[in-house]
Each structure stands twice: as structure tokens, then as C-alpha cells.
Amino acid sequence: MSWINWLPALVTFFPLLGVAVLLFLPREKTGLHRFWGIMATLPSLFFALYMYLHFDQGFKGLQWFQSVIWFQIPILQGEPWTFHYSMGVDGLSLPLIVLTTIVSTLAAVASLYIRQATKGYYQLLLLLETGMIGVFAAANLFLFFIFFEITLIVTFFLIGKWGFLGKVKAANRFLLYNGLGSGFLLFAMVALMIMFGSLEYSDLESRMGQVMGQLALLPPQIETTLWAVFIALMIAFSIKLPVFPFHSWMLRTHVEAPTPVVMIHSGVLLKMGAYGFMRFGVGLFPEQMKEIAVLIAILGLINILYGALLAIVQRELKSVLAYSSISHMGIILFGLASLNAAGLKGVMFQAVSHGLISALLFFLVGCMYERTRTTELDDLGGLAKSMPVFSGIFLVGIMALLGLPGLSGFISEFLSYLGLFQNYPVIASIGALGLIFTVVYALRALLKTTFGPIHERYRLLNDLNVNESVPMMVLVALIVLIGVYPDSLGAPMQVTLDLIVSRIGG
């Protein structure tokens, strides 16, 4: 077998080599920890970009697919349950794998302000990267679940050990909510294994199609079970996204977690919820999604307006961005509720776009906090005078957040709203108020931070250094690239989205 067939495994597991190297480094060698922590993220980034450049945009199905029998569980009656190690990449997973490797590398760079227990920190950060990539590269639900749990456990320790003053409560709340979601996901996985005898994505899709085609001839308990599995999956991914009212854990995480972890959490981990909705909701249960589409649209409307209105009244910058994330996840729900080509493409665009924008903004906030020791809006102001580079990049990030044309935020919001307007124009019209509220809280945060009179203690602040500004400019370049050339992101996902839309009759 050619090494090319191992690309999904290489991109997923290469960070573990960095974990092994760090294991043998002396505890006090902080500089070496940082060096190897950053270097260990680069091979996965290289392999992800290689897959992007060599991705066959016309191929239907998983590329670089490999599947081998992992283990079997004997069953009293019937054939044993067989679990496979299966990995592959398609148009849904590829953009998110690339996003994950980019954000992970930049988060490793942003970890220069982590000063305690750096050896363990970088080991956990690299393990988290493996878990996140594995979620998107897995080709069966069992492997997906394992990687999903890895991200949960590792993030809990990263928040609880290296967070701010309220880190223990934030970590416990994170574990409580996400552990509950994992329980629902476990129930769905076991039920699907009992029903279909396989957790391979391809098997689940084909057998689900057969069952739905013959549902009228089957016992009513089958339909009830399918609905129970579907609802369990929806709750699990609603907590992860998060969807109101499962959102409160995320607010504390964004405020109390260390900056690099917030970059990863807001940039990638939340998008695992969007991916789950697309892969297992729309892709596996299209008929059930049609039944609850209006409910998803209403929940999206609540997310958008609730998050935006509360972001307006926040007096702390990280809280503004946390509520902003809740609002922007509502746009993903709008795209999901549309169940058409434009809206579902908007889901993927919004997942990648918000991942880049939020990573940029939280990186900026972290660098600002290291200099000012505050993120309270009333204590800031006038930073454009002492930190012009920071203020210029912050301006770009805010403009992308509010959806300025020419930046990635615009095209993702446009597609999601366009899709929903076709089916639920009233809900989409009310949701458009969220765009206005976004302008209000985004510009308020910008003005409070960079303009106005400067505090005396901020006059001699150092501007961004090269280690900070270069990674930020990479994110800015990607945000602009997607904004002016959307096909750079849209082309790889088109065939996969077409297949999903054909299943739902859209």
C-alpha cells in the first residue's frame, strides 16, 4: 500500500510524535518545550495542505480511505460485532481538517505566554490536536466517538490547570455539559450498532436509506427507535455547538480558559457540533431533519438574537466575543434548517470562517491582556496610539466578524441567510436584525478598545512583535482569501454537498 493511503493517519497521529519527544525533555527546559511543541504541529499542517492541493473535487466518496478490522465482540445470537479502524476524507471533513491544523499551529505559537508546566501543557495541546483531526478524519462512528472523548478530557485538563481565576468551575461545567452530550452520543452509537450491525459511515447511510424506504412495512417500534437515536444525536451536537439553552458552559470556558485553548475551542471544537449535524443529522437522518427544520430555524433565531443582544451589554471583551460566538452559531443553524444547497454550503463556510475569525480575535485579546492586564472595556481605550499594528489587525478581525463584504464572514452569512429565505422567509427576516446588532456590539468593542483618549499607563506599551503579528497576518490572509475567492473553500466540498442535497430532495 502506498504511503499516500496513509495520509489521514499521518495528519491525525503525527502530533503524538511530539508528545513522545517532549516526554524525554527535562522539565525545566521551557524553550525546548515551546520549540518542539510548535514543530510537532507543522507536519500535520503540511499533510493537510497536501491533501487540499491533491483532493479530487469530482470524486464521490471518501478519498485516501483505509479500513482494517480492529476487534470483534462475540454476540450470543448472530455474527459478532466487528469494529473497524476506518479513516478517510471527503468534502465535509477536508476543510475542517485544514482549519484544525492551521489553528493548532497558531495556538502553539500563541502559547508563548504559558509559563508554568510547559512540558505537560504542550503534550496535552498536541494530544488535543490529534483528537480534533481524528474526529473529522474518522470514517465510522465508533472511531469518531473515541476521538470526540479525547478532545473532551484533554480540554478539561487544559482549562482546569492553565486557566484564569475561575478555571476550576469553568472546567467542571465544561466537563458536566459535554459529558452529558457524550452520554447521548454513546446511546445513539450503541442503538445504531444493534439495529444495523455496523458503524461504518457508508453502511449506515445505505442501510438507513433501505429502512426509510420500507418504513411503512416495518413495525412502528423501528420508527420510534430511529427518532430516539436522532434526538440523542441532536442533543449531543446541540451541546457541542452550542445551541440555546445548552450554551452556559461555553461562556465560562471562553472567559476562563487560557488564550490558546480559547482559540482552539472557539475556532475548532465548537465546529465539531456543526460537523456532527451535517454528517449524522442531514447526512444520516434527512427525513427527520425535514420534520424538525422549522424548530432548528427558531432555535437559530434565538441563538442569533440572544447572543447579539447580550454581547451589546457586556463590559468585558472576552464576554463580548463569547456571546458573539453563540450568535454566530445561530447562523449555522439557519443554514441547517434550510436543507438546500445554498444553506448547507453556508454551514460549512460559517464553520471555517468563524473558526479563523474567532482564533484571530482571541489571539489579539490574549496579546492585549499580557500588556494591559485587563480586558474590561471601561479600562481600555486609545490603544491605536501606542499599538497601531495591533489596532489595525483588530480592525480587520472586527470587520470580518460583522460581515464586511470582501471578508470571509460576509460570504458565509450570505449563503446561510439565502438558503433560509427560500424556505422560511419570515424567520430569516427577523434573524436579519442580528446582523444589525452584530454591527453595534462589534463597533462598540472596537471603539472602546482602540479609539478615544488613551490611559496614561498604556502610552508606552509595546506593539505586537514578530512572533505575534506574523501568525495573525496568516489568519488575516485566509480571511481575505475566502472573502474574495470563495471557491477556494467551496470547490472541494461541492460534490459531497450535492450528494447530501440529493438525499434530502433539495
Number of C-alpha atoms within 10 A of each C-alpha: 6 6 8 13 15 16 24 28 22 16 27 28 19 21 26 19 16 21 21 11 14 22 14 9 14 11 14 12 11 17 12 16 25 21 14 20 28 22 16 24 29 18 17 30 22 15 20 27 20 13 21 19 10 9 17 14 15 12 13 13 15 19 19 18 20 18 14 10 10 10 11 12 10 10 9 7 6 8 11 13 16 15 22 21 16 23 28 23 22 25 26 22 23 25 23 25 29 23 22 28 27 22 27 30 23 25 24 23 21 24 22 16 14 17 11 12 14 24 25 15 21 25 24 21 26 26 23 27 28 26 24 28 29 26 29 28 29 26 25 23 26 21 21 21 17 14 21 22 18 18 23 19 16 18 26 21 18 22 25 21 17 21 22 15 12 15 23 19 16 25 23 17 18 25 19 13 18 22 17 15 21 24 15 19 24 18 15 22 19 16 16 19 19 12 14 14 19 22 24 22 18 15 14 22 16 11 16 19 16 11 16 17 10 10 13 10 9 11 9 10 9 14 15 11 15 20 14 15 20 20 17 21 24 21 21 27 27 22 24 25 28 24 23 21 11 17 19 17 21 24 19 20 27 25 24 23 27 23 27 25 28 27 28 28 23 24 27 28 24 24 27 21 23 24 21 22 25 21 17 19 21 22 22 24 23 21 16 15 22 16 10 11 20 17 14 22 25 19 18 29 26 20 31 32 23 18 27 29 19 17 29 20 12 17 16 17 22 24 20 25 27 23 26 27 28 28 29 27 27 31 31 32 31 37 33 29 29 27 25 25 20 21 29 28 26 30 29 30 29 28 27 26 29 26 27 30 27 26 29 28 23 27 26 22 19 22 21 22 14 11 13 14 10 16 20 16 19 12 14 23 20 21 26 20 19 17 19 15 16 23 22 12 19 23 18 18 28 22 22 26 25 24 21 16 15 18 28 30 28 21 22 30 25 19 24 31 25 21 27 27 18 14 16 18 14 11 18 23 14 12 23 15 14 25 17 12 21 25 19 16 23 23 17 16 24 19 18 20 24 23 16 14 13 18 12 8 8 17 13 10 14 12 20 19 11 9 11 18 18 13 20 24 13 15 23 21 13 15 25 19 17 23 24 14 14 17 13 13 21 18 12 23 22 18 20 21 23 16 14 22 19 12 17 17 11 11
